[in-house]
Amino acid sequence: MALLRPTLTEIQNLPAQEIDRRFGLPSCLEVSLDEEEAYGDGLTGAQALYTDYRDLLIIHNDLRERGLTSFADLGAGNCRSKILFDYLDSPFISAAYEFAHERIEGAKKCYRDLNLKDEKNFFNQDLRSCDLSSYESFLIYLPVGETLDHVIEKLKVMSLKSTPLLYVIESHGDLIPYLEDRLPHLHLLKKEELHGDRHDPFLRIYQLENSQAQIEREEALKEKATKASMDSGGFSLSGLKVWELWFIFSLFREDSYAQFLVREDNFKWLASVEKWTYGIQKDTLETHYPYRIHHLNQLQAILWPPSPFKEYVKERRDLFKPPLSALRKIIVSPKAALEFAGGEIQVLDESFTLRFPQI
């Protein structure tokens, strides 16, 4: 029996899963997939792949009003946006980028069954590494992590020749503040209330302006910070803007010995840069060794401690030690000391204090 294809009125009023059924589109919830492999955070469930058709219509209407000619959905899930926009015979090219082969193939079958004609703009690609094509607009609906960082870098380069529009939906807790922190030339044009149940109730429409000045500044910061790491010295974070801080932090996320110099009350201590994550509160960062949330103004420098401290940095990464004896803080000022999980403080020989670089 032929599918009863939805009218525009039905798309505006029926539940999203019913519209999927009318289109013959497989539900994301019926697809078995390693979510950690797809998203890199291990937390994003399949339900988060859905963007309500009514919210996609908001984007569709805005694209038409602005007269834009191309749109790409980054992390398209079951590719609702492309299927909907092409079904409505939209006057712009619509592309869908999706990592999961099963989702792309399910969407393409639906697309063919609907007799739609632009199948070449389905892309089964990994957004962590693919060379993103240039479009006038993008839907970004990604968790903070390696995938988003790669997309940000591609968008910066793209902005040297054009000013792309970004339609941003927040469902993972910190996408919007992270984008605003990483892209100083990102300007909010408009907010629209969403129909779907999301962490942030608004669709945000941004324009990314030319990022040449940002790219040049990042190159200078990278050269200076790399020199500091090779000299085993320190890199002061004083006076840097928020986007500059996040750029510097990203350079050393995989460095086993790079340390944040953290100011706390009347002492300073070291927290590993390795595996840091974006904080759940504004202007905060979470370190992995040890697990702590730091406000950005507490972080005074990134440095590479001298040899006597390296063994302690290594010891703190040992997650198999008994909980109360696990090393937490490596204190460097006013006197070198170690603080353990059980509260014990072990003061180190004065030579440790004297050998520590002054930042």
N, C-alpha and C positions, 0 to 999 in steps of 0.2 A: 504493500500500500504506500502511495506517495506521501511524503512528509507534508504536513500543513504548515507552510512557511509563514513566519511571523510578519505582520504588518508593522509599520513604524509605531502606530499607537500601541500595539501589543508589546513591542520592545520597550516602550516607555512605562508599561504598567505591569507586565507579567514578571514573576520571579526569574532571576537569572538562569537557574537550572532548567526552567521550563523553556526559555529561549534556546538554551543549548540543545534541548531535546528537539525543538522545532527545526533547528539547523542541522540536526544529526551530528552534533559535535560531542566527542567523548568527554566525559567529566574528568577533570584533573584528579579527582579523588579515587578514580578507578584505575589509575596508572601506578604501577609499582616502580619506585625509583629510589635510589640512594640520595636522599636530600642533602647529606653532607657533601657529596661529590658535586652536586649541582650548585649549591649555594656557598659552600665553604664555611658556614657557621654552625651546621649541625642542628640548628634550632628551627629553621623556617619550614613550617608544615605545608602540605599541599594546599590547604584552604587559602593560604596567603597568595596563591597564584591567581586567584580570581579577582578581576576588576569588574564591578557591576556594569551592566550594559548601559544603564542610565548615566553613569559617570563617563563612560566612553562616548556617549552622545554629547556630553558637555564639551569634551575635547574636539569631537567631530565638528560641532557647530562653531567653535572658536577658530579652528583651522580654516573653515570656509569663510568666516567673517574677515579674517586676516589675509585671505587670498594666498595662503601658502601652498606650495606645490609638492612637498614631500614630507613624509612622517615615518618614523621608525620606533617600534615598540621594543625596548631593550629588556630582555627577559620576559618574553611574551606568553609563557605558560602554554595554554591550549590555543593561543593565537586568536582570541576573541576579537581584538581590535581590528586586525586585518580583515577577518571574515566579515565583521559588521560593516566596516567602512567600504569595502568593495561591494558588498551586498546592496548598500545604499547608493552605489554608483558615484562615489565621491570624486570630486574634481582634483584629486591629488594622489600621488603615488603613496601607497602604504606598504611598509616592510615590517616583517616580524623576525626578531632574533631570539632563538631559543636553544638552550644547551641540550635538552633531552630529546633524543631521536624519536622516542615513542610519541611525544607530544606533537612534534613537527609532522610526523607521518599521519597521525590521527587527524590533524587539522587539514592537511593537504587532501586527504580522502574526502573530508567534509566539503572542502572547497571545490573539488572536482564534481561532487554530487550536486552542488548548487550551480554548476555550469559557470563558475567565475573564471576570469581569464588572465590573472596575473600571478600564476603559481611560482614564477621565477623569483619573486621577492619574499619567499620563505627562506630563512637562513638558519641551518642547523650548525651553530657555531658556539664556541666557548668564549664568552665575553671577557674572560680573564686574559686572553691573549690575541684575540682576532683583530685584524686591521679594519676598524669600523669605517664604513663609507660615509660620505658627507650627505647630510640631510638638513632641511630647513628647520625640522623640529623633531623632538624625541620625547617618548614617555619613559621616565625613569622610576622604577619601582623595585629597588634592590636593597638588600641589607648592606650595612657598612662592612667592608672587607676588601679582599684582593680584587674581586670583580669590579666593585665600584671604583676603586683606586685606578684601575686600568681605564675604565670609561672616562673618568675625570681627566686623565692625561690626554686621551684622544680628543676630548672636547676642547681642551686648551689649545691644542694645535689647530683644530678645526676653526677656532674663533679668529685665527690670524687672517682668514680669508672671508669669513662670514660671521653672522651673529645669530647662532641657532637659538630657537625657543625650546625651553625645557618644561614639560608637563610633569610635575612631581607629585606622587602619591606616597604618603608615609604609612607604612604598616608594620615596620620593624623596630620602631622606637627612636631612632636617631639619624635617619637619612637626611632630613631637612636641615638640622643644625650642622651636620657634617658637610653637606654641600656648601652651605653658606660660609663655613669656616675655611674650606679648602679653595673656594673660588671668589676672590675679592671683587672680581668684575661681573659677578652675578647680580642681576637686579630684578626684584620682584615687580611684576606688572599687574598681577591680578590674583585674587583668591576666589574660589568657587566652593560652595558647600557640597560635600560628597553625600551620596546615598548609601554607599557601602559602609559597613562597620569597621572603622580604621582607627589606629592609634591617634592620628591627627585628623580631625573631621573636615579638613579643607584640601582641595586640589590647589596646588600653587603653580602659577605660570610665571616662569622666569625668562629673561633674555640674558645670554652670555655675551658680553662685549669683548673686544679685542684684548687678549691676555698676553700680549708681547712683553709688557713691563713685568708682569709676574714671572714669565719664563726666564727673562734675563736675570731677574733678582734671584730666582731659584738656582740658576747656574752659578752665580757668584757665591751663594750660601753653600752650595754643594762643594765647591772648590775649597772654601775656607774650612768647612767641617771635615772634609776628607783629609786635608793637611793636618788638622788637629788629631785625627785618629791615627795617622801614620807616625806622628811625633809622640804619640801616647800622652798628649797634653790634654787640655780641656777646651771646651767650646762654650763660651758664656751665652746664656739665653736672655740676658738683660736687654731690654729695649726692643725686642723682636715683636712684630705683630702676630696676631693669632694664627693667620694662615702661614706665616713664616715658621712658627713653632711646629705646626703639624707637618710641614714639609721636612724640617730637620728631623723630627721624630721618625718619620717614615723611612729615612735613609738608613737608620740603624736598628730597625725592628728585628733583624735576624742576627745582629752582632752579639756574640755570647758574653763579651766583656764590657761593652758600653754600659755606663751607669748614669742615672739621673742623680745629681746632687740636690737633695731635698732639704729645704729649710723647715724645721718644725720646732716651735717654741724657742728655746735657747741652745739648740744643737742642730747639727747637720748630719745627714746619713745618706747612704747609697741605696738606690732601688734600681734593679736591672731594667734597661731599655727593652731588652729582648721580650718579644711577644706582648708588648703593651697593647691595650685596646682603648677605643674611644670611650670616654666616661659616660655614665648614664645621666649625669647632671651636667648642665651647661658649664663650659670651660673647665672640665675635669678630664683626667686620664687615669686609667686603671693599670697598675703594673701587675705582672704575673709572679715575679720573684722579688719581694713577697706580694701576696694579694693585698693591695691597698688602693684606695681612691685618693688622688692628689688633685688639688686645685692647681691650675697652670701657674699661678703666681708663687707657688711653693717650689717650683722647679727652677733652680738657679743656673744649672749648667749640665752639659753632657761631657763626661770625661772617662778616661781609661786608666783605672787605678794601677799604681806600681805593683811589682811582683809580690811583695808581702801580702797584698790584699787579694790577689787573684785566686788563691786557694779558698778563701772564704766566699768569693763570688761563685766558684764552682760548687762548694759545699751547699750553698743555699739553693742550688738547682736540684739537689738530691731530694726527691719527693718521697723517698722510702724510709726516711729517718723517723724514729718515734715522734709523735706529734709535739710533745712538750719540749723535746730537745732540739727541734728543728730550728735552724738559724733564720732569723727574720731581718733585723736591722744591722747593717754594718755602719757603725757610727764613726765619723771622722773628725768631728769638731764639737766641743773644744778639746776633747781627748778621744783618741781612738778606742773603740770598745765594740763588743758584740752583744746584741740583745737576742735572747732565744724566746721561743713561743711561750714557754712557761713563765716568762718575766725575769729570768735570770740575766744579770749583766756581767759580762766578763771584760774587765779593763785590759787593754793590750799594752805592751811595752811602749815606752815613750818614743822609741825609734819609729814606730808606725806613724805616730802623729807628725813627726818631723819630716818624714819622707813623702807625706801626702801633698799633692800639688795644691797651691793656693789659688782659688778662683774668685 
